[in-house]
Amino acid sequence: MTSMKMVGKASACGSATVVNAIATGKGAAFGVGLRVEAKVRLFSGSKISGKIIGAKESPKLIEICTRKTLQHLGAKGLGAEVETKSEIPIAVGLSSSSAAANAVVMATFSAMGQKASPQEVLKIGIDSAFEAGVTITGALDDAAASLYGYGVVTDNLRRRVIKKFKVNPKLKVVIHVPPTKIYTKELRKVNFSAIRQGVKAAHGMAMKGEVWGAMTLNGMLYSSALGLDATPAIDAIARGAVAAGITGTGPATVAVASPDIAGKIANAWRKRPGRVILTSPATKGARMVTP
């Protein structure tokens, strides 16, 4: 056993918010083409150490995901080194935590020579996110969109995916990432009761298939509740975006538009502080990668 060393790799995509679940417990999101890759090395021992390459963030979540996956698989006497490398900006509302959790859980299964069911990946990832303190609702909407790579409408509190939807792959996704970050712990004192009815209406729209109207309405409501600048979204809509709004609890703003309009929005947003990312709706969800 002492010489045993097993390696697993997996990747998952980020997601953008259609309806943020914090106000009501129900949400919606769709996958975007930014990915995170996880690599897990198992060896004899008990220590689990994590590293996020290129970022100064805490590895607590990815360490918990690895430990919980090994416990789930009944693996005893194993330690692990886990590392993630991400194209997804951290703590700006693009599901960096959910994507990392999905990738790490799947990479740990892979290192054990096993395949995980979607239900196992989501349950372990969400339980780990609660333990790490990086979620308020469990973020099933973000996690499921990241795992499947398409759009989902969810009941986060009951952990149910209520509806799935496809996003036209010809559309473009423009993301404005301001120079600031917002961490989950900063949101626990925010009172969202004033926007609850509006967010319920947005979720109802998403259920009826009015995804882009729901996304724009949701963005305006949460910008108001969080005191965030809604002008990037308003600017994008004015230039012809099909939808725009803050993603997650911000501070990033996402616009969805046809390719020609997306270029114009990106150019306008580049005049603002921060950076602009031009990507597409995801075409692939989480998957194992050959080490």
VOBA-1610 file (N, C-alpha, C; in pm, whole numbers, padded with zeros to 5 digits, always signed):
BEGIN
Met+00083-00121+00000Met+00000+00000+00000Met+00086+00126+00000Thr+00205+00120+00058Thr+00283+00242+00072Thr+00325+00301-00062Ser+00340+00221-00166Ser+00385+00275-00294Ser+00269+00316-00384Met+00148+00289-00338Met+00032+00315-00424Met+00014+00464-00448Lys-00006+00501-00574Lys-00036+00639-00606Lys-00129+00642-00725Met-00247+00695-00707Met-00346+00698-00814Met-00380+00843-00846Val-00403+00868-00975Val-00429+01004-01020Val-00561+01009-01097Gly-00639+01113-01072Gly-00762+01135-01148Gly-00772+01280-01188Lys-00828+01304-01306Lys-00849+01442-01352Lys-00992+01457-01404Ala-01046+01577-01385Ala-01179+01607-01439Ala-01190+01756-01458Ser-01287+01797-01542Ser-01310+01940-01561Ser-01459+01969-01562Ala-01494+02093-01530Ala-01635+02136-01528Ala-01642+02280-01574Cys-01759+02320-01624Cys-01774+02457-01673Cys-01834+02548-01565Gly-01814+02678-01584Gly-01878+02777-01497Gly-02023+02795-01538Ser-02093+02884-01471Ser-02231+02911-01512Ser-02265+03057-01489Ala-02371+03100-01555Ala-02423+03236-01537Ala-02564+03226-01482Thr-02600+03323-01400Thr-02729+03322-01333Thr-02842+03369-01424Val-02953+03296-01418Val-03080+03345-01475Val-03165+03398-01360Val-03178+03317-01254Val-03248+03361-01132Val-03164+03319-01012Asn-03128+03416-00929Asn-03051+03386-00808Asn-03145+03336-00699Ala-03109+03223-00636Ala-03199+03157-00542Ala-03196+03212-00399Ile-03108+03309-00371Ile-03095+03353-00231Ile-03227+03407-00174Ala-03302+03481-00253Ala-03424+03545-00201Ala-03539+03447-00178Thr-03546+03340-00259Thr-03663+03252-00253Thr-03630+03105-00234Gly-03504+03066-00253Gly-03469+02924-00248Gly-03482+02854-00381Lys-03531+02927-00483Lys-03546+02867-00617Lys-03465+02949-00718Gly-03395+02881-00809Gly-03306+02953-00899Gly-03306+02896-01039Ala-03220+02954-01124Ala-03200+02906-01261Ala-03064+02956-01308Ala-02998+02877-01393Ala-02865+02914-01443Ala-02837+02835-01570Phe-02736+02878-01646Phe-02694+02802-01763Phe-02541+02798-01768Gly-02487+02692-01827Gly-02342+02675-01834Gly-02277+02770-01933Val-02156+02814-01901Val-02079+02898-01992Val-01944+02831-02021Gly-01881+02876-02131Gly-01763+02807-02181Gly-01632+02834-02110Leu-01633+02874-01984Leu-01511+02888-01904Leu-01502+02764-01815Arg-01382+02706-01804Arg-01374+02578-01734Arg-01272+02579-01620Val-01291+02484-01529Val-01195+02459-01423Val-01152+02313-01435Glu-01024+02288-01414Glu-00974+02150-01419Glu-00920+02112-01281Ala-00951+01991-01239Ala-00903+01942-01110Ala-00818+01817-01130Lys-00714+01807-01048Lys-00628+01689-01050Lys-00614+01639-00907Val-00640+01511-00887Val-00632+01451-00753Val-00534+01336-00756Arg-00436+01342-00665Arg-00340+01231-00650Arg-00367+01166-00514Leu-00389+01036-00514Leu-00414+00962-00389Leu-00289+00883-00351Phe-00268+00871-00222Phe-00154+00794-00173Phe-00186+00744-00033Ser-00105+00651+00015Ser-00124+00600+00151Ser-00103+00712+00251Gly-00191+00722+00348Gly-00178+00826+00450Gly-00314+00881+00488Ser-00315+01000+00546Ser-00443+01058+00587Ser-00453+01206+00554Lys-00341+01268+00516Lys-00340+01413+00493Lys-00400+01446+00357Ile-00490+01545+00357Ile-00545+01596+00231Ile-00505+01742+00220Ser-00429+01774+00115Ser-00384+01912+00097Ser-00428+01962-00040Gly-00477+02086-00043Gly-00528+02144-00167Gly-00451+02267-00209Lys-00456+02293-00340Lys-00387+02411-00395Lys-00469+02463-00513Ile-00492+02594-00515Ile-00559+02656-00629Ile-00450+02729-00707Ile-00417+02677-00824Ile-00306+02731-00902Ile-00340+02871-00953Gly-00248+02964-00930Gly-00264+03099-00982Gly-00360+03187-00905Ala-00403+03144-00787Ala-00494+03227-00706Ala-00458+03215-00559Lys-00487+03320-00483Lys-00454+03319-00340Lys-00575+03285-00255Glu-00666+03205-00310Glu-00790+03170-00237Glu-00766+03048-00148Ser-00854+03031-00050Ser-00845+02916+00041Ser-00880+02787-00033Pro-00801+02679-00009Pro-00832+02550-00072Pro-00931+02467+00010Lys-00992+02529+00112Lys-01078+02453+00204Lys-01186+02372+00132Leu-01257+02433+00037Leu-01366+02363-00033Leu-01316+02240-00106Ile-01207+02252-00181Ile-01162+02138-00260Ile-01106+02026-00170Glu-01052+02064-00055Glu-01007+01961+00040Glu-01126+01886+00100Ile-01232+01960+00134Ile-01352+01896+00190Ile-01416+01804+00086Cys-01423+01850-00040Cys-01481+01768-00148Cys-01406+01635-00161Thr-01272+01642-00156Thr-01191+01520-00168Thr-01218+01427-00051Arg-01218+01482+00070Arg-01241+01399+00190Arg-01379+01334+00186Lys-01481+01413+00153Lys-01617+01359+00151Lys-01635+01252+00043Thr-01566+01271-00070Thr-01576+01170-00177Thr-01511+01040-00134Leu-01394+01050-00072Leu-01327+00928-00024Leu-01411+00858+00083Gln-01474+00936+00172Gln-01563+00877+00273Gln-01681+00807+00206His-01738+00874+00104His-01853+00819+00032His-01817+00685-00033Leu-01693+00675-00083Leu-01649+00554-00150Leu-01594+00449-00054Gly-01595+00484+00075Gly-01547+00389+00176Gly-01397+00367+00171Ala-01324+00465+00118Ala-01178+00452+00105Ala-01112+00494+00236Lys-01044+00400+00299Lys-00977+00430+00426Lys-00826+00427+00405Gly-00754+00504+00487Gly-00608+00503+00482Gly-00550+00571+00360Leu-00628+00664+00301Leu-00578+00735+00184Leu-00568+00884+00210Gly-00455+00942+00169Gly-00439+01086+00169Gly-00449+01135+00025Ala-00448+01266+00009Ala-00461+01318-00127Ala-00395+01454-00142Glu-00345+01478-00262Glu-00306+01613-00304Glu-00407+01651-00413Val-00472+01765-00395Val-00572+01808-00493Val-00538+01950-00538Glu-00543+01971-00669Glu-00518+02106-00720Glu-00618+02140-00830Thr-00652+02267-00836Thr-00742+02313-00942Thr-00677+02427-01018Lys-00710+02432-01147Lys-00662+02539-01234Lys-00786+02590-01307Ser-00811+02720-01302Ser-00940+02769-01349Ser-00931+02887-01444Glu-01020+02885-01545Glu-01039+03002-01633Glu-01149+03092-01575Ile-01217+03044-01470Ile-01333+03115-01414Ile-01285+03212-01306Pro-01310+03341-01320Pro-01273+03434-01212Pro-01343+03393-01081Ile-01270+03406-00970Ile-01322+03360-00840Ile-01396+03473-00768Ala-01508+03436-00703Ala-01585+03528-00617Ala-01641+03649-00691Val-01685+03626-00816Val-01751+03735-00889Val-01890+03694-00939Gly-01934+03569-00910Gly-02069+03527-00947Gly-02077+03430-01063Leu-01965+03366-01100Leu-01963+03276-01216Leu-01950+03129-01177Ser-01991+03096-01055Ser-01996+02956-01007Ser-01859+02891-00998Ser-01758+02968-00964Ser-01624+02909-00951Ser-01622+02798-00846Ser-01696+02817-00736Ser-01699+02715-00628Ser-01770+02589-00674Ser-01889+02604-00734Ser-01966+02487-00778Ser-01889+02409-00884Ala-01825+02481-00978Ala-01750+02413-01084Ala-01630+02339-01025Ala-01560+02403-00931Ala-01445+02338-00868Ala-01490+02213-00791Ala-01602+02225-00721Ala-01653+02109-00645Ala-01686+01993-00739Asn-01756+02022-00848Asn-01790+01916-00944Asn-01664+01848-00998Ala-01565+01930-01038Ala-01443+01876-01097Ala-01365+01792-00996Val-01356+01840-00872Val-01279+01768-00770Val-01346+01635-00733Val-01477+01636-00717Val-01548+01512-00683Val-01527+01409-00795Met-01543+01452-00920Met-01527+01358-01032Met-01383+01311-01046Ala-01287+01400-01021Ala-01146+01360-01029Ala-01111+01259-00920Thr-01172+01274-00801Thr-01147+01179-00691Thr-01206+01043-00726Phe-01327+01042-00780Phe-01386+00916-00828Phe-01293+00852-00931Ser-01245+00933-01025Ser-01157+00882-01131Ser-01029+00822-01073Ala-00971+00890-00973Ala-00848+00839-00909Ala-00872+00704-00841Met-00997+00683-00798Met-01035+00555-00736Met-01078+00452-00840Gly-01070+00490-00969Gly-01109+00397-01075Gly-01259+00379-01086Gln-01336+00480-01042Gln-01482+00468-01044Gln-01546+00586-01116Lys-01671+00568-01159Lys-01746+00676-01222Lys-01858+00719-01128Ala-01882+00848-01122Ala-01985+00901-01033Ala-02113+00928-01109Ser-02226+00906-01044Ser-02354+00946-01104Ser-02371+01097-01083Pro-02450+01164-01167Pro-02474+01306-01147Pro-02525+01337-01006Gln-02612+01250-00954Gln-02668+01272-00820Gln-02560+01268-00712Glu-02465+01176-00727Glu-02355+01167-00630Glu-02269+01293-00635Val-02236+01337-00757Val-02150+01456-00772Val-02217+01577-00707Leu-02346+01598-00738Leu-02417+01715-00684Leu-02429+01708-00533Lys-02464+01591-00480Lys-02485+01580-00335Lys-02353+01605-00258Ile-02246+01542-00302Ile-02118+01559-00231Ile-02071+01704-00244Gly-02083+01762-00363Gly-02038+01899-00385Gly-02116+01999-00302Ile-02249+01983-00298Ile-02333+02076-00222Ile-02309+02061-00071Asp-02301+01935-00024Asp-02271+01913+00119Asp-02136+01977+00157Ser-02039+01965+00067Ser-01905+02023+00092Ser-01911+02175+00094Ala-01991+02234+00002Ala-02003+02380-00004Ala-02065+02435+00124Phe-02166+02365+00177Phe-02226+02406+00305Phe-02122+02399+00416Glu-02046+02289+00420Glu-01945+02273+00526Glu-01836+02379+00515Ala-01800+02415+00392Ala-01695+02516+00371Ala-01746+02658+00391Gly-01879+02674+00399Gly-01938+02806+00420Gly-01936+02894+00297Val-01934+02832+00177Val-01928+02913+00054Val-02063+02922-00016Thr-02170+02877+00050Thr-02302+02886-00011Thr-02407+02916+00095Ile-02516+02979+00052Ile-02629+03006+00141Ile-02744+02910+00109Thr-02766+02884-00022Thr-02880+02800-00063Thr-02838+02659-00105Gly-02707+02633-00112Gly-02659+02506-00166Gly-02621+02517-00313Ala-02670+02624-00378Ala-02632+02654-00517Ala-02652+02538-00613Leu-02765+02466-00596Leu-02795+02357-00689Leu-02805+02409-00833Asp-02861+02529-00851Asp-02874+02584-00987Asp-02736+02596-01052Asp-02641+02659-00981Asp-02505+02673-01034Asp-02439+02537-01055Ala-02451+02449-00955Ala-02385+02319-00960Ala-02439+02233-01074Ala-02572+02232-01092Ala-02632+02150-01197Ala-02600+02205-01335Ala-02602+02339-01351Ala-02567+02399-01480Ala-02422+02366-01515Ser-02334+02371-01415Ser-02193+02339-01434Ser-02174+02191-01468Leu-02250+02106-01402Leu-02236+01961-01422Leu-02288+01919-01559Tyr-02407+01966-01594Tyr-02471+01921-01718Tyr-02428+02003-01840Gly-02391+02130-01818Gly-02347+02213-01929Gly-02458+02282-02004Tyr-02582+02267-01957Tyr-02692+02340-02021Tyr-02769+02419-01916Gly-02890+02463-01948Gly-02967+02545-01856Gly-03054+02462-01764Val-03070+02508-01640Val-03156+02438-01543Val-03238+02540-01464Val-03359+02497-01428Val-03443+02572-01333Val-03457+02480-01213Thr-03432+02533-01093Thr-03418+02445-00976Thr-03497+02492-00854Asp-03522+02397-00765Asp-03565+02426-00628Asp-03446+02388-00541Asn-03366+02486-00502Asn-03242+02458-00430Asn-03268+02397-00293Leu-03374+02443-00226Leu-03400+02396-00090Leu-03440+02248-00089Arg-03513+02206-00193Arg-03550+02063-00202Arg-03450+01983-00285Arg-03348+02053-00334Arg-03245+01990-00417Arg-03306+01918-00537Arg-03390+01989-00609Arg-03454+01930-00727Arg-03430+02016-00851Val-03391+01951-00960Val-03387+02018-01090Val-03528+02004-01148Ile-03599+02117-01162Ile-03739+02114-01204Ile-03751+02110-01356Lys-03659+02178-01422Lys-03668+02190-01568Lys-03529+02209-01626Lys-03508+02160-01749Lys-03381+02181-01819Lys-03411+02257-01948Phe-03317+02341-01992Phe-03337+02411-02118Phe-03204+02426-02191Lys-03212+02431-02322Lys-03093+02449-02405Lys-03076+02597-02437Val-02952+02640-02448Val-02922+02777-02491Val-02864+02768-02632Asn-02911+02856-02720Asn-02863+02856-02859Asn-02711+02871-02861Pro-02637+02771-02915Pro-02491+02777-02912Pro-02433+02888-03000Lys-02516+02947-03086Lys-02466+03056-03173Lys-02461+03189-03098Leu-02527+03197-02983Leu-02522+03320-02904Leu-02384+03336-02840Lys-02350+03457-02803Lys-02225+03483-02731Lys-02257+03531-02590Val-02164+03506-02499Val-02177+03549-02359Val-02065+03648-02330Val-02103+03771-02294Val-02005+03875-02261Val-02007+03895-02110Ile-01890+03896-02049Ile-01883+03909-01903Ile-01796+04029-01867His-01851+04118-01785His-01770+04228-01731His-01734+04194-01587Val-01606+04183-01560Val-01557+04148-01426Val-01493+04273-01364Pro-01563+04337-01269Pro-01503+04455-01204Pro-01383+04416-01118Pro-01307+04515-01070Pro-01187+04484-00991Pro-01219+04436-00849Thr-01347+04426-00812Thr-01384+04385-00675Thr-01434+04241-00673Lys-01444+04184-00552Lys-01501+04050-00534Lys-01606+04057-00424Ile-01699+03961-00427Ile-01799+03952-00320Ile-01800+03808-00270Tyr-01770+03789-00141Tyr-01768+03655-00082Tyr-01900+03626-00010Thr-01936+03499-00008Thr-02065+03457+00050Thr-02084+03510+00191Lys-01977+03511+00270Lys-01993+03553+00410Lys-02040+03698+00422Glu-02014+03779+00318Glu-02056+03920+00321Glu-02206+03934+00298Leu-02272+03827+00252Leu-02413+03837+00212Leu-02510+03795+00321Arg-02457+03737+00428Arg-02547+03678+00528Arg-02631+03784+00600Lys-02584+03908+00601Lys-02660+04013+00671Lys-02750+04093+00577Val-02748+04062+00447Val-02831+04137+00352Val-02975+04088+00360Asn-03068+04183+00366Asn-03210+04148+00371Asn-03267+04151+00228Phe-03308+04035+00178Phe-03359+04026+00041Phe-03512+04025+00035Ser-03578+04051+00149Ser-03725+04038+00151Ser-03794+04136+00056Ala-03734+04254+00034Ala-03798+04355-00051Ala-03808+04309-00197Ile-03718+04219-00239Ile-03722+04177-00380Ile-03781+04036-00398Arg-03826+03976-00288Arg-03870+03835-00296Arg-03980+03812-00399Gln-04082+03898-00400Gln-04194+03878-00494Gln-04146+03893-00638Gly-04059+03989-00661Gly-04005+04009-00795Gly-03923+03889-00842Val-03844+03833-00750Val-03763+03716-00785Val-03852+03594-00810Lys-03961+03582-00733Lys-04059+03475-00760Lys-04114+03488-00901Ala-04144+03611-00941Ala-04197+03636-01076Ala-04093+03597-01181Ala-03966+03629-01156Ala-03859+03593-01250Ala-03848+03441-01262His-03860+03370-01149His-03852+03223-01152His-03971+03167-01231Gly-04088+03226-01214Gly-04206+03184-01290Gly-04186+03204-01439Met-04122+03315-01476Met-04090+03340-01618Met-03996+03232-01672Ala-03894+03198-01594Ala-03799+03095-01637Ala-03868+02960-01655Met-03962+02930-01566Met-04037+02805-01577Met-04120+02800-01707Lys-04167+02917-01751Lys-04247+02924-01875Lys-04160+02931-02000Gly-04029+02932-01982Gly-03939+02940-02097Gly-03896+03081-02132Glu-03941+03180-02053Glu-03900+03319-02079Glu-03769+03347-02005Val-03667+03273-02047Val-03539+03271-01974Val-03471+03408-01977Trp-03469+03473-02093Trp-03392+03598-02103Trp-03461+03714-02031Gly-03592+03718-02036Gly-03663+03820-01958Gly-03641+03800-01809Ala-03640+03672-01767Ala-03617+03639-01626Ala-03477+03684-01583Met-03379+03662-01669Met-03240+03696-01636Met-03224+03848-01618Thr-03285+03924-01708Thr-03273+04070-01700Thr-03346+04124-01576Leu-03466+04073-01551Leu-03542+04116-01432Leu-03466+04082-01304Asn-03415+03958-01297Asn-03340+03914-01180Asn-03219+04004-01154Gly-03148+04038-01263Gly-03029+04124-01249Gly-03062+04260-01191Met-03173+04318-01237Met-03213+04450-01186Met-03250+04441-01037Leu-03323+04337-01001Leu-03366+04321-00861Leu-03248+04305-00767Tyr-03155+04219-00803Tyr-03040+04195-00714Tyr-02942+04311-00714Ser-02927+04380-00828Ser-02843+04501-00828Ser-02895+04600-00726Ser-03028+04615-00725Ser-03093+04708-00632Ser-03072+04664-00486Ala-03094+04535-00457Ala-03083+04486-00319Ala-02939+04494-00267Leu-02842+04474-00357Leu-02702+04468-00316Leu-02629+04602-00334Gly-02699+04701-00391Gly-02636+04830-00413Gly-02528+04824-00520Leu-02547+04737-00619Leu-02449+04723-00727Leu-02491+04805-00849Asp-02395+04841-00928Asp-02418+04925-01045Asp-02487+04845-01155Ala-02609+04886-01194Ala-02684+04816-01299Ala-02656+04875-01438Thr-02577+04982-01445Thr-02560+05047-01576Thr-02491+04960-01681Pro-02397+04870-01645Pro-02343+04783-01751Pro-02454+04699-01817Ala-02546+04646-01737Ala-02656+04566-01792Ala-02749+04652-01877Ile-02783+04770-01828Ile-02873+04860-01902Ile-02808+04899-02035Asp-02679+04925-02030Asp-02603+04961-02149Asp-02608+04846-02252Ala-02591+04723-02203Ala-02592+04606-02292Ala-02729+04587-02357Ile-02837+04602-02278Ile-02973+04589-02331Ile-02997+04697-02437Ala-02952+04818-02408Ala-02970+04929-02502Ala-02898+04902-02634Arg-02790+04825-02629Arg-02714+04794-02751Arg-02767+04670-02822Gly-02872+04607-02767Gly-02934+04495-02837Gly-02914+04357-02778Ala-02860+04348-02653Ala-02847+04217-02589Ala-02984+04154-02567Val-02993+04021-02577Val-03121+03954-02550Val-03148+03949-02400Ala-03040+03955-02320Ala-03053+03956-02173Ala-02924+04010-02114Ala-02935+04070-01996Ala-02815+04116-01924Ala-02851+04139-01779Gly-02755+04109-01691Gly-02776+04133-01548Gly-02658+04083-01469Ile-02653+04121-01341Ile-02544+04069-01258Ile-02563+03918-01244Thr-02454+03847-01233Thr-02459+03702-01221Thr-02428+03664-01077Gly-02500+03566-01024Gly-02486+03532-00882Gly-02522+03653-00798Thr-02438+03683-00701Thr-02456+03806-00625Thr-02352+03910-00668Gly-02304+03893-00792Gly-02212+03990-00849Gly-02071+03969-00795Pro-01986+04067-00827Pro-02019+04191-00896Pro-02013+04183-01049Ala-01985+04063-01105Ala-01976+04053-01251Ala-02114+04068-01315Thr-02115+04125-01437Thr-02237+04136-01516Thr-02221+04049-01640Val-02328+03977-01675Val-02327+03892-01794Val-02431+03943-01894Ala-02392+03949-02020Ala-02487+03982-02127Ala-02487+03866-02227Val-02605+03836-02281Val-02618+03733-02384Val-02665+03803-02511Ala-02594+03778-02621Ala-02626+03852-02744Ala-02579+03775-02867Ser-02628+03817-02984Ser-02578+03762-03110Ser-02432+03806-03125Pro-02352+03734-03207Pro-02209+03764-03216Pro-02176+03910-03249Asp-02248+03972-03345Asp-02215+04110-03384Asp-02245+04209-03272Ile-02357+04187-03203Ile-02394+04275-03090Ile-02298+04253-02973Ala-02259+04126-02951Ala-02168+04093-02839Ala-02038+04170-02851Gly-01986+04182-02973Gly-01862+04257-02995Gly-01877+04404-02958Lys-01992+04461-02990Lys-02017+04603-02957Lys-02028+04622-02805Ile-02095+04527-02739Ile-02108+04536-02592Ile-01970+04524-02527Ala-01890+04428-02576Ala-01755+04408-02520Ala-01672+04535-02535Asn-01680+04598-02651Asn-01603+04722-02673Asn-01647+04833-02579Ala-01779+04845-02557Ala-01831+04949-02466Ala-01787+04920-02322Trp-01795+04793-02282Trp-01760+04756-02145Trp-01610+04769-02118Arg-01528+04762-02221Arg-01382+04773-02201Arg-01342+04912-02153Lys-01432+05009-02167Lys-01403+05144-02117Lys-01424+05153-01966Arg-01482+05048-01907Arg-01506+05046-01762Arg-01387+04980-01690Pro-01369+05010-01561Pro-01261+04942-01485Pro-01289+04792-01480Gly-01183+04714-01474Gly-01198+04569-01469Gly-01162+04507-01602Arg-01213+04386-01627Arg-01182+04321-01754Arg-01307+04262-01817Val-01298+04236-01947Val-01411+04181-02022Val-01372+04045-02078Ile-01460+03947-02061Ile-01438+03812-02114Ile-01547+03785-02217Leu-01507+03736-02332Leu-01603+03700-02436Leu-01600+03548-02449Thr-01713+03482-02424Thr-01718+03336-02432Thr-01851+03295-02495Ser-01884+03169-02484Ser-02006+03116-02545Ser-02083+03034-02441Pro-02209+03002-02469Pro-02278+02906-02381Pro-02200+02774-02383Ala-02200+02703-02273Ala-02128+02576-02266Ala-02187+02475-02364Thr-02101+02392-02419Thr-02148+02280-02502Thr-02121+02147-02433Lys-02037+02149-02331Lys-02007+02027-02256Lys-02012+02057-02108Gly-02065+01967-02030Gly-02069+01983-01886Gly-01943+01925-01824Ala-01954+01878-01700Ala-01838+01821-01631Ala-01802+01685-01691Arg-01674+01658-01698Arg-01633+01528-01753Arg-01496+01488-01698Met-01473+01358-01695Met-01341+01308-01654Met-01244+01331-01769Val-01118+01353-01734Val-01013+01379-01832Val-00907+01272-01815Thr-00854+01218-01924Thr-00748+01117-01912Thr-00622+01182-01855Pro-00572+01133-01741Pro-00453+01195-01679Pro-00332+01187-01770
//
